[in-house]
Amino acid sequence: MKTLCLATMAVLLLAGGLSGSPAGNPPRLERFQFQHPAMGTLFSITLYATNALRAREAADAAFARVGALEEMMTDYDAESELMRLCQQPAGRPVPVSPELFAVLAEARRVAELSDGALDPTVGPLVRLWRRARRTQTLPTAEQLARAHAAVGWRKLGLDAAQQTVTLLATNMQLDLGSIAKGYAADAALAVLRQHGLPRALIAASGDIAVGDAPPGQAGWRVSIGTPFRSAGAARTLVLTNAAVSTAGDTEQFVVIGGIRYSHIVDPRTGMGLTNRCQVSVIAAHATQSDAFDTAASILGMAAGRRLIASQPGLAAIIYQETASGVEMLEVNR
């Protein structure tokens, strides 16, 4: 799970509309904004519609879609589809819904591409580090070893033909915190399109999905800041029908023994990140940007650059703190 403060990932929304209205001209579009808590953060919808009722109905439908996905994919509810899957015996193929299968399949694909930097089986380690942030006490070596024994993307068996999931080790706990919000943002944007409102932006903490441009504008202006003061001013992107996600430890971290540990856990080592790396990934869909920003932040600047550059249609802005200062790298599509 990642969050990013609005000061770091600010969204600059342009007002405007089509002037109305000699006969035969398109009706005037007005800007509306709605917010709703979901997935441990605040989902925000900005859209353009001809009237408030139409805007509200579409936004309510989009938020309902996000809520249904949260009920399916949360690891905070023992009755969610994800957690009911985790309660099944190891080695048993379990039929799952098409959406849960799709998210797990994409997470596993990115896990393979990133050599396990992103890993949907990281749940046991995430739970240890949630406790560490609450108690400000590092997990013991024994706790880490026990949790790590249940982690590894190769232990997640997927059968696309039968649409079943098989957990291949005992005590596995799946965690979709690094992909679920992006998937939900894409789904919410799709709902707005179905309601005939394609000029929209969905923001969910560090994940943003945008549709068609606001009226009279080239695109949605999205500003990407950095927590490193020496890194300079925020970068502004102009996007249409695209997504951008940012992973970093601006808000969620713990300092233990003088060392700052991120809430983002490296599944390969079991440790919270200490590399102070912020990655923003631009992609066609937020499902992709959400997954790849986490993977690249865990890999660090050099390996993260190679991962992003290897994928058609992806771009990134990477900041990393080093002994000599903050380095910035752009990876272009």
Beta strands, then each sheet from edge to edge (+ up, - down):
strand 1: 11-12
strand 2: 30-38
strand 3: 41-49
strand 4: 94-95
strand 5: 156-159
strand 6: 164-167
strand 7: 200-204
strand 8: 207-210
strand 9: 220-224
strand 10: 235-239
strand 11: 242-247
strand 12: 253-256
strand 13: 259-262
strand 14: 277-283
strand 15: 315-322
strand 16: 325-331
sheet 1: 1+ 9- 10+
sheet 2: 2+ 3- 7+ 8- 11+ 14- 15+ 16-
sheet 3: 4+ 6- 5+
sheet 4: 12+ 13-
end
